[in-house]
Structure formats: structure tokens, C-alpha cells
Amino acid sequence: MASFAPPLSVSITEAQLAWLDQRRLHGTLSRSAVLRQVIDAAIAAEQAGSAVPGPALVATAERR
């Protein structure tokens, strides 16, 4: 299992919160888990040479 960094606090907009909650798969994933998936997808897109992750990032986050 991955080693986790200390918790951090972030502020997001209501629209971002709604987007995040829509991707929680009916409450089976925590918001933190969804954010980790989105960050992982952004890192993968960057390493693959994509300047802007775009729809692939969203699709990756939704599949997990």
C-alpha cells in the first residue's frame, strides 16, 4: 500500500464539490479517494506528455 503524506486542507468551490461528489460512486469512495485518483490521472497525463489532461483525466477518474 502507498505511504500517505500528512493530511492537508484545501478550499474548493461549490461547483467543484458537486463534481467531486458526483464521482464518489454512490458514496462508496471518500472524497479523499476521488481526489487521489484525479491527482494520479493528472500525474500520468503529465508524464505521458499531455500538456492539459482534459477529458482523459475525467474518464480515468470516473472508471476508478
Backbone torsions as a table, in degrees:
resi	resn	phi	psi	omega
1	MET	NA	151.5	-178.6
2	ALA	-68.4	150.4	173.6
3	SER	-86.9	126.9	-175.4
4	PHE	-96.2	142.7	174.6
5	ALA	-75.6	165.2	176.5
6	PRO	-59.9	151.9	179.3
7	PRO	-58.4	151.5	174.1
8	LEU	-135.8	159.0	-178.5
9	SER	-111.1	134.4	177.5
10	VAL	-130.6	152.1	174.8
11	SER	-106.8	132.5	178.7
12	ILE	-130.1	162.7	179.8
13	THR	-78.8	166.0	176.0
14	GLU	-61.4	-38.5	178.8
15	ALA	-64.5	-40.7	178.0
16	GLN	-66.0	-39.1	177.9
17	LEU	-63.8	-42.5	177.9
18	ALA	-62.3	-43.6	178.2
19	TRP	-60.3	-45.2	-179.4
20	LEU	-61.7	-46.6	-177.9
21	ASP	-66.7	-29.8	177.2
22	GLN	-66.4	-23.5	-176.8
23	ARG	-98.3	11.7	-177.9
24	ARG	-84.9	6.6	178.4
25	LEU	52.6	56.1	176.3
26	HIS	59.7	36.7	175.0
27	GLY	84.8	4.0	-178.3
28	THR	-80.3	-17.8	175.9
29	LEU	-116.4	144.8	175.5
30	SER	-77.1	162.8	175.1
31	ARG	-59.7	-39.1	179.3
32	SER	-61.5	-41.5	179.6
33	ALA	-63.6	-41.8	178.7
34	VAL	-64.0	-43.9	178.9
35	LEU	-61.5	-39.7	177.2
36	ARG	-61.4	-40.4	179.0
37	GLN	-65.3	-41.8	179.2
38	VAL	-63.9	-43.6	178.8
39	ILE	-64.2	-43.1	177.1
40	ASP	-58.7	-42.0	179.5
41	ALA	-66.2	-38.7	178.2
42	ALA	-65.4	-40.8	177.6
43	ILE	-63.2	-45.6	179.8
44	ALA	-62.0	-41.6	179.3
45	ALA	-64.2	-41.0	179.1
46	GLU	-64.9	-43.1	-179.7
47	GLN	-67.8	-26.7	178.5
48	ALA	-81.7	-5.2	177.0
49	GLY	97.6	6.2	178.1
50	SER	-78.1	123.7	179.3
51	ALA	-69.4	-40.9	179.7
52	VAL	-127.3	117.6	-176.6
53	PRO	-55.8	-40.7	175.8
54	GLY	56.0	-146.8	-173.8
55	PRO	-60.9	-30.3	179.2
56	ALA	-62.4	-37.0	177.6
57	LEU	-62.0	-46.3	-179.8
58	VAL	-64.2	-44.2	-179.5
59	ALA	-62.1	-41.1	179.1
60	THR	-63.4	-45.0	-179.7
61	ALA	-64.4	-36.8	-179.0
62	GLU	-72.3	-29.5	-178.9
63	ARG	-74.3	-24.2	-174.5
64	ARG	-80.9	NA	NA
